[in-house]
Amino acid sequence: MLVLLAPDKFKECLTASEAAKAMDRGIRRNCPGVKTIRMPAADGGEGTVDTLVKALHGRTLTTPVRDPLGKTVRARWGVVRGGRTAVIEMAAASGLHLVPVHKRNPLLTSSEGTGQLIRSALDHGCREIVLGIGGSATVDGGMGMAQGLGVRFFDRHGRRLGRGGRELLSIARIDISGIDRRLSKIRVRVACDVTNPLDGPKGAARIYGPQKGATPSMIERLDRGLKQYSNLLSSLYHRDFSRVPGAGAAGGLGAGAMAFLGARLESGIGLVLDILQMEKSMRNADLTLTGEGRTDGQSASGKVADGLGAIARKTGVPLVILCGSMGPGHEKLYRRGVTSIFPIVPGPTTLRDSMQNTAEHLARTASQVVKLFGQKTLKG
């Protein structure tokens, strides 16, 4: 019997890699003769760099960049496939977690550090960039990212503009003559799981601005700025990026990535599973185990379990989720390729105790599920 172990992270408890190791430990301890393959997964958001670097035997690098408020931080990113592919999480350079709550203001924050990470990947000779754009602190349309790559923005008086979303409304001209020419020779794939347009009622400012510290007056200014910025991009590239699903992701960086990087926006989980060649691994397995901290209706919307479910439907391989807890809407997953869902907590306990013992609970439950399916396999 061959079991594929492809968990997501258990937030604040275990990384995806640690979860896979716990599953593996339990199976080896209690299910002699069962073979396992560890292939921890991610959905294109937090943890994607670590997941792909470990699965593809790559390496992690750090680069000094400017954080959302201009302070220098060392941002981690990964190189895989023999140095050909860079894996970058926008949040490492331009993430909301880098800005103290009392300083969050999308008029001031910039995505420049993300552009600097991309330039670093080019300096290392990467030919492909996988960019996860969740968790941003910015609503600058990717203007800062472009500045980090050599693009210059000017107002109607010819003055060069600075950093932050407040500058969007002042842009009168975009000069791309200084953009890093190496961008034209690489492929950029953006992990994006939202469908918001750049501006308007469902746009970046109105939907995501409040969580980044924007007041109602800031939102109005940012939205008008994004609209003006969109018009300039359309004139420059002869394409309207603003209505493309995902253009408003990460404060509009989705649109900026399409324009300045020639990027393609893709489902985060689909992109990661494609890079991992997960379908090939599942076809060779008798059973796949995945896992996450909480399984509910959101799990069926672009999360790891959902992506694996699509492959399970295609391959016919049983897929079981091991989770810390189950919530409303988890039943949707049964219609999306999941065979069964097993909570790992053995009985009444405190949240603290449950989180402290997640690895052992996961190890035990993984072995129990494998024993059950192993009996079915032998009988079959």
N, C-alpha and C positions, 0 to 999 in steps of 0.2 A: 504494500500500500504506500502510495506517495502522496504526501500532504503539502500543499503550498501555503505558506504563512505570509499573508500580505496585509498586516494591520496598518491602520492610521495611528497617529499619536493618541494617547490618553491624556488630554490636556491637564497640565499641572501635576501629572503623575509619572508618565512614561513617554519617552520619545517613541516614534514608530519602530526604530531599531531595537530599543529596549523591550518593547512589547513583543516583537517577533522572537527575541531571545527567550523571554519568559514562556511563551507558547512552546517553543522548541524544548526547553528544559523539562516542562511538564510531560510532553509526549515521550521524550527519551527515557524519562524516569519510570513511566507507567505503561508504555506501549512498546515493548521490545520488538524489533524487527520492522517497525514503521520508519520509512524514510521521509525526511523533510527537506524543503527548500525555503530558505528565508528570503523574502523579497518585500521589505517594508515599503509602504506606499505613502503618497501625499496627494493633495488635490490642487497643487499649484500655489498654495498660500504658505503660511508659516511651516517651516520644516522641510520644504522642498529641496533646498540646497543640501542639507544633511542626508536626506533620503537618497537623492540621485548620486551624490558623491560616494556614499557607502555602497550602494547597489552596483554602481558601475566602476568601483575601485578607482575613483578619481582622487583629487586632492583639494583641500580648502586653502584659500589665500585670504589675506586681509589687505585693504587699501585705505589710506587716509583720504577722507572725503569731507565735504561740508554737509552738516546735518541740516534739517529744515530751517533752523534759525541762523545758520552760518558758522556754527562752531565745528571745529575739526573733530571727527570721530573715526575710528578704525572699523570699517565695514567688511564683513565676511562674505565671500562668494566662492563658487566652486568651479573647477575645471574637470571635465570628464572626456571620455572617448579619446584618450591620448593627447589631450590639450586642444582638440578641435572644437569642443562645445563648452561655452561658459554658462553657468547657471547662476542667476542673480535674483535676489529678492529685493524689490524696491524698498521694502520696510527697513532693510539693513542700513540704508543711507537716508531715507526720507520718511521713515515711519512715525506714526503718531506716538508710539511709546518713547520716542526720543525727545519729546516736548513735554515739559511739566504742565499739568492741567491748567495752572494759572497763567501760562504763557501761550496757550493755544489760540492762534489767530491766523486763519488762512489768507488774510491780506498780506501777512509778513512771511509765511512759510514758503519754501521753495523746494523744487525737486531737482535742484542742481546736482546734488550728490549722486543721484541715480545716473545722470549723464557722465559723471566722473567715473563711476564703476564701469559703465559701458566702454569708456575710453581705455580703462585699464585692461579690459578684456581684449580690446583691439591691440593694445601694446604687447599682450602675451600671445598674439598670433591666432586667436580664436577665429573660426570661420562661421560659427553659428552661436547665437545667443538665445537662451531660454530665459525670459524675464517674467517673474511673478509680480503682480502689481497690487496685491492686497495690503491693507493696513496703512495707507498713506496719511500724512499729516497735511497734505496740500490740496489746494484748488487753484492750480496755476496752468492747467491745460497742457502740462508738459513743457511749458516755457522754460522753466529752470533746467530741466533735462537737456533741452536744446542748447541753452547757454553753456552748459558743461561740455558740450560737444562742438562749440565754436560758432553757434548761431548768434547774431546780434539783433537787438530790437531797438527801434527808434521812435520817438514821438513826432508830432507834426512840426516841431521846431528843429528836428534833426538831432535832438539830444539822445544819447544812448541811455536806455532804461536799465534799471537795476533788478533786484530779485523780488519775488513774491506776487501773490494774486492781485495786489492793488495796482500792479503795473499793466494788467491786461487792458483796462479801459483807455490807457494812454498810448497803446501801440498804434502807430500809423504806417510803419514800414518794417518788413522783416528781411534781413540780409543773410542769406544762406551761403554766401561766397566763402566763408571761413569754416564751414562745417567739415568735420573729419571725413576726408574722401574715402577712407577705408570702409565706411558704412555701405557704400554702393556695391561692395564685393562680398558681403556677408548676408546670412539669413537671420532674421529676428522673429522669434515666435513668442507671443505674449499670452501668458496664462490669465484668462479673464472670464469670470463667471457671472458678471452682471450685464444687463442689456440696456442700461440707461443711455440716452443720447447725451450730447455734450452740454446743451443748455435747454432752458424751458422748464415747465412744471415737473418733469421727471429727470431733469438734468443734474449735473454734478454738484452745483451750488445748492440747489433747493433740497435735494435728497440727502446728500452727504455732508454738506457744509456745517449743519448744527453739531454733529458729533466731533467736528474738528475745531469747534470754538467759535463758529460764525454766529453773529447776532442777526436779527431780521434785516437791518440796514446793510450789513456786510453781504448778506446773501443777495440782496438786490443788486449791489454794486458788482459782485462777482459774476452774477448771471449775465448782466449787461456786458461785462468785460469778455466773458466767454463767447458771447454772440458776436461781438466785434472781431475777436480773435479768429473765430470760425470763418467769418467772411474773408479775412485776410489770407487764411490758409487755402480757402477755396480758390481765390484769385491766383495765389502763388503756384498751387499744384493742380489746378483745373479739376478739382474733385471736392465734393461736399462730404467731409468726414463727419460732420456733426450728427447726422442721423444714423450712422452705422451703429448697430447694436454693440454696446460696450464702449462707445466713444467717451462716455462720461465716467468710465471706471477710473478709480484712483485720482479723483479730482480733475478729470479730463486728460490724464496722461494717456489713456487709450487713444484719443484723437491725435495727440502729439506723437505717439509712437508710430501710428500709421503714416503720418505726414513726414516726419523728419527721419525715421528709421526705415520706412518702407515695410513696417511690421505687419504680421498677420495676427489677428486676435483669435484665440482658440479656447475651447473649454479646458480649464485647468486640469481636471482629472483625466480628460481624454489625452491631453498632451503628455502628462507624466506617464500614464500607462502605455502610451505609444513608445516613448523613449525606453521604458523598462522592458518592452516587448512582453507585456503581461499576458497577452492572449496566447502566445506560444507556450509560456510556462503553464498556463491553466490547462491547455489541451493535453499536456503530458501528466497532469495530476489526477488523482482519484477524488480528491476533496480539497477545497480551498477554505481556509479560515482567515477572516479579517476581523477587525475590532476597532472600537472607538469608545470614548468616555460615555457618551449618551447617544442613544439611537432613538430618533423621533422623525417627525415629518420632514424636517430639514435634511435629514440624511439622504432623502430621495431626490434632493435638488443639487446635483453636481458634486456630492461628496464621494469619498473613496468607495463606500459601500455601493453607491449608485453606479459608479463606473465599472466596478467589478461585476455588478449584477448584469449589466449589458453584455459583458463577455460570457458570463455564466449562461445566459439565455442562448447565446450563439454556440457555445461549446457543449452544453448539457452537463457540465461539471457542477456538482452540488457546492453551494456557497453558504457558509454559516457565519453569522456575525456574533462575536463575543463582546458584550458591552457592560459598562459600569451600571447603567440604568436605562430603562425604556420609557419613552414618553409618548404623548398623543401623536398619532399619524404614522407610527412605525409600521402599521399594516400595509402602507403603500409599497414598502419594499418587497413584499411577497409577490406583487404584480410586476416587479422590476428585476426579477431574476434571483432573489434571495430565497434560499431553501428554508432557513430557520434562523431564529435569534435567541441567544442564550445570555441572560444576565449572569455575571460572574460572582456577585456577592452571595455568600452561602446562607445568610440569615440576617435577622435584625442586628444592626450595628450603627455606629455613628459615622458621619461623613468623614471625619478625620481618620478613624480607624480603617475605613474602607479604602481611602486614598493611600494610606501608609502601606497597605497590604495588597495593592493592586497587582503587583507582579506575581505574588503567590496565588491569588485568586484566579488570575488569568492562566497560570500554569496548570492548576488543577482542572479548571473547566475545559481547557483545550484537550487534555488527556481524556476526560470523560466523553467529549464529543467524538474524538477519534476512535475510542473504544466502541461507541455506538455504531458509527459508520463502518468501522472495521468489521464488525459482526455482519452487517448487511452485505459488505463486499464479499466476505467469505461465503455466505449463503448464496449470493448471486452467482 
